Amino acid sequence: MCTQRQCPECGDRLIHQLNRGPHESSSAFGQYVHDHIDKGVYWADVDGVIYKVGTRVLRVIEHKTRSGNLSKGQEAILPLLGMGIRSLAANELVHPQSGVYVVQSSPPFDTASVQQHRHWRGYPDGPPVEMRGDRWARFLAGEVDDDGMRAVS
Protein backbone atom coordinates (compact mmCIF):
# COMPACT_ATOMS: atom_id res chain seq x y z
CA MET A 1 0.00 0.00 0.00
CA CYS A 2 1.29 3.43 -0.88
CA THR A 3 2.11 5.92 1.85
CA GLN A 4 0.24 9.18 2.25
CA ARG A 5 2.03 12.13 0.61
CA GLN A 6 1.64 15.88 0.43
CA CYS A 7 2.36 18.28 -2.40
CA PRO A 8 5.81 19.81 -1.77
CA GLU A 9 4.58 23.23 -2.91
CA CYS A 10 1.22 23.69 -1.15
CA GLY A 11 1.04 20.81 1.32
CA ASP A 12 -2.24 19.42 -0.05
CA ARG A 13 -2.77 15.67 0.24
CA LEU A 14 -2.01 13.81 -3.01
CA ILE A 15 -4.15 10.93 -4.27
CA HIS A 16 -3.95 8.44 -7.09
CA GLN A 17 -5.93 9.63 -10.09
CA LEU A 18 -6.71 6.28 -11.75
CA ASN A 19 -5.75 3.76 -9.08
CA ARG A 20 -7.22 5.10 -5.84
CA GLY A 21 -7.18 2.81 -2.88
CA PRO A 22 -10.38 1.94 -0.98
CA HIS A 23 -9.64 4.68 1.55
CA GLU A 24 -8.84 7.49 -0.91
CA SER A 25 -11.55 9.89 -2.07
CA SER A 26 -11.32 12.01 -5.19
CA SER A 27 -12.54 15.05 -3.24
CA ALA A 28 -11.27 16.68 -0.07
CA PHE A 29 -14.80 16.72 1.37
CA GLY A 30 -15.29 13.07 0.45
CA GLN A 31 -12.07 12.22 2.27
CA TYR A 32 -13.21 14.19 5.32
CA VAL A 33 -16.54 12.32 5.39
CA HIS A 34 -14.78 8.99 4.91
CA ASP A 35 -12.38 9.69 7.77
CA HIS A 36 -15.02 10.99 10.21
CA ILE A 37 -18.31 9.26 9.37
CA ASP A 38 -19.86 6.37 11.27
CA LYS A 39 -18.75 3.19 9.52
CA GLY A 40 -22.41 2.01 9.32
CA VAL A 41 -23.11 4.69 6.70
CA TYR A 42 -22.12 4.41 3.05
CA TRP A 43 -20.48 7.35 1.31
CA ALA A 44 -20.37 7.22 -2.45
CA ASP A 45 -19.59 9.85 -5.02
CA VAL A 46 -20.36 9.81 -8.69
CA ASP A 47 -17.93 10.93 -11.33
CA GLY A 48 -20.26 12.99 -13.44
CA VAL A 49 -23.77 13.83 -14.52
CA ILE A 50 -24.71 14.58 -18.12
CA TYR A 51 -27.98 16.36 -18.86
CA LYS A 52 -28.77 17.51 -22.37
CA VAL A 53 -31.71 19.89 -22.42
CA GLY A 54 -32.63 19.18 -26.06
CA THR A 55 -33.01 15.43 -25.56
CA ARG A 56 -33.86 15.43 -21.82
CA VAL A 57 -31.29 12.62 -21.43
CA LEU A 58 -29.96 12.51 -17.87
CA ARG A 59 -27.00 10.19 -17.31
CA VAL A 60 -25.33 9.69 -13.95
CA ILE A 61 -21.87 8.30 -14.67
CA GLU A 62 -19.69 6.28 -12.35
CA HIS A 63 -16.31 5.71 -13.98
CA LYS A 64 -14.06 2.77 -13.27
CA THR A 65 -10.90 1.64 -15.00
CA ARG A 66 -11.28 -1.46 -17.17
CA SER A 67 -10.38 -3.65 -14.18
CA GLY A 68 -12.18 -1.58 -11.53
CA ASN A 69 -15.13 -2.62 -9.38
CA LEU A 70 -17.89 -0.75 -7.58
CA SER A 71 -17.49 -0.19 -3.86
CA LYS A 72 -20.09 -1.58 -1.45
CA GLY A 73 -21.46 1.94 -1.03
CA GLN A 74 -21.79 2.41 -4.79
CA GLU A 75 -23.45 -1.01 -5.12
CA ALA A 76 -26.05 0.11 -2.56
CA ILE A 77 -26.57 3.72 -3.66
CA LEU A 78 -26.33 3.71 -7.47
CA PRO A 79 -29.38 1.42 -7.96
CA LEU A 80 -31.44 3.71 -5.72
CA LEU A 81 -30.47 6.66 -7.91
CA GLY A 82 -31.28 4.55 -10.97
CA MET A 83 -34.74 3.77 -9.64
CA GLY A 84 -35.29 7.48 -9.00
CA ILE A 85 -34.31 8.33 -12.57
CA ARG A 86 -36.60 5.55 -13.82
CA SER A 87 -39.44 7.21 -11.94
CA LEU A 88 -38.59 10.53 -13.60
CA ALA A 89 -38.66 8.80 -17.00
CA ALA A 90 -42.00 7.11 -16.21
CA ASN A 91 -43.42 10.57 -15.53
CA GLU A 92 -41.90 11.86 -18.80
CA LEU A 93 -39.64 14.33 -17.03
CA VAL A 94 -36.51 12.81 -18.57
CA HIS A 95 -35.89 10.63 -21.63
CA PRO A 96 -36.31 6.84 -21.16
CA GLN A 97 -32.60 6.32 -21.93
CA SER A 98 -31.75 8.32 -18.83
CA GLY A 99 -30.21 6.41 -15.97
CA VAL A 100 -27.18 5.44 -13.94
CA TYR A 101 -24.34 4.07 -16.03
CA VAL A 102 -21.12 2.41 -14.94
CA VAL A 103 -18.48 3.25 -17.51
CA GLN A 104 -15.27 1.25 -17.57
CA SER A 105 -12.59 2.97 -19.61
CA SER A 106 -8.87 3.59 -19.38
CA PRO A 107 -6.67 6.22 -21.02
CA PRO A 108 -6.85 7.43 -23.73
CA PHE A 109 -10.64 6.99 -23.03
CA ASP A 110 -11.52 6.45 -26.69
CA THR A 111 -13.52 3.27 -25.97
CA ALA A 112 -15.62 2.20 -23.02
CA SER A 113 -17.65 -0.65 -21.63
CA VAL A 114 -21.00 0.86 -20.59
CA GLN A 115 -23.60 -0.83 -18.39
CA GLN A 116 -26.83 0.69 -17.11
CA HIS A 117 -27.85 0.12 -13.47
CA ARG A 118 -31.42 0.94 -12.53
CA HIS A 119 -32.74 -1.98 -10.52
CA TRP A 120 -32.83 -2.55 -6.80
CA ARG A 121 -29.95 -4.64 -5.41
CA GLY A 122 -27.56 -3.46 -8.08
CA TYR A 123 -28.47 -5.84 -10.85
CA PRO A 124 -27.39 -4.32 -14.15
CA ASP A 125 -29.89 -4.12 -16.99
CA GLY A 126 -27.95 -6.46 -19.20
CA PRO A 127 -24.46 -7.15 -20.40
CA PRO A 128 -22.00 -4.29 -20.84
CA VAL A 129 -22.05 -2.57 -24.21
CA GLU A 130 -18.72 -1.77 -25.81
CA MET A 131 -18.72 1.76 -27.24
CA ARG A 132 -16.27 3.55 -29.47
CA GLY A 133 -16.20 6.22 -32.13
CA ASP A 134 -19.39 8.11 -32.90
CA ARG A 135 -21.57 6.00 -30.60
CA TRP A 136 -19.28 6.71 -27.61
CA ALA A 137 -19.15 10.43 -28.45
CA ARG A 138 -22.94 10.59 -28.75
CA PHE A 139 -23.37 8.80 -25.40
CA LEU A 140 -21.13 11.35 -23.68
CA ALA A 141 -22.96 14.20 -25.43
CA GLY A 142 -26.34 13.13 -24.00
CA GLU A 143 -27.69 11.99 -27.34
CA VAL A 144 -30.30 9.26 -27.71
CA ASP A 145 -28.77 5.91 -28.66
CA ASP A 146 -30.76 4.50 -31.61
CA ASP A 147 -29.71 1.02 -30.47
CA GLY A 148 -31.01 1.66 -26.95
CA MET A 149 -27.95 0.19 -25.17
CA ARG A 150 -28.12 -3.03 -27.19
CA ALA A 151 -24.80 -4.50 -28.16
CA VAL A 152 -23.99 -3.78 -31.78
CA SER A 153 -21.68 -6.16 -33.62
C-alpha positions as CSV (number, residue, x, y, z in Angstrom):
1,M,0.0,0.0,0.0
2,C,1.3,3.4,-0.9
3,T,2.1,5.9,1.8
4,Q,0.2,9.2,2.2
5,R,2.0,12.1,0.6
6,Q,1.6,15.9,0.4
7,C,2.4,18.3,-2.4
8,P,5.8,19.8,-1.8
9,E,4.6,23.2,-2.9
10,C,1.2,23.7,-1.2
11,G,1.0,20.8,1.3
12,D,-2.2,19.4,-0.1
13,R,-2.8,15.7,0.2
14,L,-2.0,13.8,-3.0
15,I,-4.1,10.9,-4.3
16,H,-3.9,8.4,-7.1
17,Q,-5.9,9.6,-10.1
18,L,-6.7,6.3,-11.7
19,N,-5.8,3.8,-9.1
20,R,-7.2,5.1,-5.8
21,G,-7.2,2.8,-2.9
22,P,-10.4,1.9,-1.0
23,H,-9.6,4.7,1.6
24,E,-8.8,7.5,-0.9
25,S,-11.5,9.9,-2.1
26,S,-11.3,12.0,-5.2
27,S,-12.5,15.0,-3.2
28,A,-11.3,16.7,-0.1
29,F,-14.8,16.7,1.4
30,G,-15.3,13.1,0.5
31,Q,-12.1,12.2,2.3
32,Y,-13.2,14.2,5.3
33,V,-16.5,12.3,5.4
34,H,-14.8,9.0,4.9
35,D,-12.4,9.7,7.8
36,H,-15.0,11.0,10.2
37,I,-18.3,9.3,9.4
38,D,-19.9,6.4,11.3
39,K,-18.8,3.2,9.5
40,G,-22.4,2.0,9.3
41,V,-23.1,4.7,6.7
42,Y,-22.1,4.4,3.1
43,W,-20.5,7.4,1.3
44,A,-20.4,7.2,-2.5
45,D,-19.6,9.8,-5.0
46,V,-20.4,9.8,-8.7
47,D,-17.9,10.9,-11.3
48,G,-20.3,13.0,-13.4
49,V,-23.8,13.8,-14.5
50,I,-24.7,14.6,-18.1
51,Y,-28.0,16.4,-18.9
52,K,-28.8,17.5,-22.4
53,V,-31.7,19.9,-22.4
54,G,-32.6,19.2,-26.1
55,T,-33.0,15.4,-25.6
56,R,-33.9,15.4,-21.8
57,V,-31.3,12.6,-21.4
58,L,-30.0,12.5,-17.9
59,R,-27.0,10.2,-17.3
60,V,-25.3,9.7,-13.9
61,I,-21.9,8.3,-14.7
62,E,-19.7,6.3,-12.4
63,H,-16.3,5.7,-14.0
64,K,-14.1,2.8,-13.3
65,T,-10.9,1.6,-15.0
66,R,-11.3,-1.5,-17.2
67,S,-10.4,-3.7,-14.2
68,G,-12.2,-1.6,-11.5
69,N,-15.1,-2.6,-9.4
70,L,-17.9,-0.7,-7.6
71,S,-17.5,-0.2,-3.9
72,K,-20.1,-1.6,-1.4
73,G,-21.5,1.9,-1.0
74,Q,-21.8,2.4,-4.8
75,E,-23.5,-1.0,-5.1
76,A,-26.0,0.1,-2.6
77,I,-26.6,3.7,-3.7
78,L,-26.3,3.7,-7.5
79,P,-29.4,1.4,-8.0
80,L,-31.4,3.7,-5.7
81,L,-30.5,6.7,-7.9
82,G,-31.3,4.5,-11.0
83,M,-34.7,3.8,-9.6
84,G,-35.3,7.5,-9.0
85,I,-34.3,8.3,-12.6
86,R,-36.6,5.5,-13.8
87,S,-39.4,7.2,-11.9
88,L,-38.6,10.5,-13.6
89,A,-38.7,8.8,-17.0
90,A,-42.0,7.1,-16.2
91,N,-43.4,10.6,-15.5
92,E,-41.9,11.9,-18.8
93,L,-39.6,14.3,-17.0
94,V,-36.5,12.8,-18.6
95,H,-35.9,10.6,-21.6
96,P,-36.3,6.8,-21.2
97,Q,-32.6,6.3,-21.9
98,S,-31.7,8.3,-18.8
99,G,-30.2,6.4,-16.0
100,V,-27.2,5.4,-13.9
101,Y,-24.3,4.1,-16.0
102,V,-21.1,2.4,-14.9
103,V,-18.5,3.2,-17.5
104,Q,-15.3,1.3,-17.6
105,S,-12.6,3.0,-19.6
106,S,-8.9,3.6,-19.4
107,P,-6.7,6.2,-21.0
108,P,-6.9,7.4,-23.7
109,F,-10.6,7.0,-23.0
110,D,-11.5,6.4,-26.7
111,T,-13.5,3.3,-26.0
112,A,-15.6,2.2,-23.0
113,S,-17.6,-0.6,-21.6
114,V,-21.0,0.9,-20.6
115,Q,-23.6,-0.8,-18.4
116,Q,-26.8,0.7,-17.1
117,H,-27.8,0.1,-13.5
118,R,-31.4,0.9,-12.5
119,H,-32.7,-2.0,-10.5
120,W,-32.8,-2.6,-6.8
121,R,-30.0,-4.6,-5.4
122,G,-27.6,-3.5,-8.1
123,Y,-28.5,-5.8,-10.9
124,P,-27.4,-4.3,-14.2
125,D,-29.9,-4.1,-17.0
126,G,-27.9,-6.5,-19.2
127,P,-24.5,-7.2,-20.4
128,P,-22.0,-4.3,-20.8
129,V,-22.0,-2.6,-24.2
130,E,-18.7,-1.8,-25.8
131,M,-18.7,1.8,-27.2
132,R,-16.3,3.6,-29.5
133,G,-16.2,6.2,-32.1
134,D,-19.4,8.1,-32.9
135,R,-21.6,6.0,-30.6
136,W,-19.3,6.7,-27.6
137,A,-19.1,10.4,-28.5
138,R,-22.9,10.6,-28.7
139,F,-23.4,8.8,-25.4
140,L,-21.1,11.4,-23.7
141,A,-23.0,14.2,-25.4
142,G,-26.3,13.1,-24.0
143,E,-27.7,12.0,-27.3
144,V,-30.3,9.3,-27.7
145,D,-28.8,5.9,-28.7
146,D,-30.8,4.5,-31.6
147,D,-29.7,1.0,-30.5
148,G,-31.0,1.7,-27.0
149,M,-28.0,0.2,-25.2
150,R,-28.1,-3.0,-27.2
151,A,-24.8,-4.5,-28.2
152,V,-24.0,-3.8,-31.8
153,S,-21.7,-6.2,-33.6
